[in-house]
Structure formats: C-alpha cells, structure tokens
Amino acid sequence: MRKLNGLDWIALVLVIIGGLNWGLVGLFKFDLVAAIFGDMSAISRVVYTLVGIAALYGAAIAAKLGKK
C-alpha cells in the first residue's frame, strides 16, 4: 500500500472541507465558505475551484488504487 504524499493530503483535506460544506448546505442551508469569505467573492470562488480540483485528483487516485 502506498503512503500519501503532501499533495495527496492537501487534496484529501480539501475534499473533506467540500464534503462538510455540502453537508451543511443540505442539512441547514448554510454555506460555511460563503459565510467566511463572502457569497461568491473572489476567494470563495478560489476555494470552490480548489475543492473541485481536489475531487478530480481524488477520483484519479481512487482509479489508480482500484487497478491494483
């Protein structure tokens, strides 16, 4: 089994943040990222983009792990 490198950890943390944020949106209609950084502010959009990229990266890792 391979160990996680720094990029893997960053992606994992971002995916967890995104998942928790979507959970809050779904359960309470509360967007934590928007509450902290402003509704669709430049920094909010950066956070959302990074979470999306991290999810794609995580999907690629999952595909690699599934082939072993």
KEPA-719904 format. One record per atom (N, C-alpha, C): x, y, z; residue in one letter. Coordinates in steps of 0.001 Angstrom, whole numbers, plus 500000, padded with zeros to 6 digits. Last residue first. Layout:
BEGIN
XYZA
...
***
This chain:
BEGIN
494944498076491299K
495950497220491955K
495322495941492449K
492932499682490400K
493610498826489413K
494576497840490048K
492153501294492484G
491254500231492063G
491884499254491085G
494131503196492597L
494077502198493672L
493187501029493280L
493452504697490321K
494749504004490390K
494714502900491442K
490958505680491120A
491048504837489940A
492359504047489927A
491730507251493286A
490850506105493515A
490907505142492329A
493204509214491941I
493878508339492906I
493044507078493137I
491117510400490498A
492242509784489785A
493005508822490696A
489568511386492584A
488997510385491685A
490098509667490910A
491362513293493614G
490964512143494430G
490359511034493592G
491346515088491476Y
492593514430491854Y
492291513178492678Y
488695515938491651L
489172515278490436L
490454514495490719L
488803517120494196A
487902515990493960A
488319515222492701A
490589519200493729A
490961518147494680A
490078516919494490A
489031520750492036I
490271520154491516I
490715519003492420I
487046521506493904G
486713520749492701G
487916520056492101G
488579522949495738V
487861521759496188V
487492520887494986V
489421525056494081L
490411524139494647L
489756522855495139L
486918526265493600T
487704525714492494T
488728524709493000T
486192527129496169Y
485337526181495451Y
486106525513494309Y
488349528941496619V
488146527778497490V
487312526729496776V
487862530794494570V
489130530067494597V
488979528807495449V
485388531761495374R
485483531056494090R
486782530260494008R
486158533016497719S
485217531897497769S
485302531074496498S
487759535051496679I
488400533995497480I
487472532794497635I
485836536595495321A
486966536013494593A
487593534869495384A
482551535644496492S
483685536565496403S
484813535866495652S
480192534213496881M
480821534226495559M
481855535348495392M
479709535745499824D
478973534998498817D
479568535245497435D
482514535432502030G
481580536240501251G
480964535422500134G
484035533826503685F
484721534630502675F
483816535537501856F
482248532652505570I
483585533100505969I
484155534119504986I
479921532097504164A
479829532830505433A
481185533395505848A
480884530582502046A
480307531905501772A
480220532739503038A
481646528326503540V
482645529057502752V
482144530467502457V
479178527482504623L
480256527956505501L
481301528756504743L
476001527855503954D
477234527712503193D
478368528341504006D
473159526313504979F
474218527193505460F
475508526893504711F
470956524627504995K
471003525730504038K
472025526789504470K
471213522389506564F
470835523636507224F
470752524848506302F
471766520140504922L
471025519999506170L
470452521312506689L
473119521135502632G
471984520229502514G
471127520158503764G
475139522717503742V
474179523301502790V
472929522431502733V
476504520819505276L
475862521967505932L
474821522621505033L
477395519182503175G
476527518642504226G
475784519747504962G
479076520939501846W
477850520486501176W
476885519864502171W
481061521163503859N
480321522345503430N
479011521941502750N
482014518538503948L
481377519118505131L
480540520341504757L
483082518386501342G
482016517493501778G
481274518022502986G
485093520361501440G
483981520461500499G
482800519601500901G
486738519264503437I
486137520591503624I
484929520751502709I
487445516891502098I
486710516827503359I
486026518161503640I
488873517966499958V
487664517188499688V
486818517064500960V
490999519171501358L
490073519997500575L
488777519257500259L
492241516886502452V
491694517921503337V
490675518788502588V
493024515595500050L
492119514952500999L
491464515972501926L
494820517450498959A
493601517098498232A
492577516475499177A
496795517345500940I
496115518613500648I
494786518338499948I
497577514653500708W
496995515153501957W
496222516454501733W
498633514614498098D
497518513737498460D
496804514257499708D
500769516364498395L
499658516731497516L
498424515888497812L
502439514836500145G
501887516134500544G
500692516563499711G
501421511364499864N
502406512444499813N
501713513762500185N
500615508372501546L
500142509628500980L
501272510653500981L
502009505209500553K
501783506269501539K
501323507524500826K
500535502222499184R
501380503415499088R
501019504426500166R
500847498820500000M
500000500000500000M
500895501247500000M
***
